[in-house]
């Protein structure tokens, strides 16, 4: 699991920063998954199947790039914005 924190006291940069960190997570998880495919292809196949099963019935399944790891996004410093 990855946790991304977004500083909401600077709303103009929040989305840019979130996109940046999601790309970092995507690259890291892709590299880790490639290593898993090499070391344990059966487990990698199982993980991929679980993710695909979870998203296949979702209405946005064709428009979403599902990562193989969960991400939690936390907004911080909202009180500064308010």
ZIGI-V704752 format. One record per backbone hydrogen bond with DSSP energy under -0.5 kcal/mol. CO is the residue of the C=O (numbers start at 1). NH is the residue of the N-H. If there is no record, write none. Layout:
# ZIGI-V704752
CO/NH  CO/NH
This chain:
# ZIGI-V704752
2/72  4/74  6/8  6/76  7/10  10/13  10/14  11/15  13/17  14/18  15/19  16/20  17/21  18/22  19/23  20/24  21/25  22/26  23/27  24/28  25/29  26/30  27/31  28/32  29/33  30/34  31/35  32/36  33/37  34/38  35/39  36/40  40/44  41/45  42/46  43/47  44/48  45/49  46/50  47/51  48/52  49/53  50/54  51/55  52/56  53/57  55/58  58/61  60/63  60/64  64/66  70/2  72/4  72/74  74/6  74/76  76/8  77/80  77/81  78/82
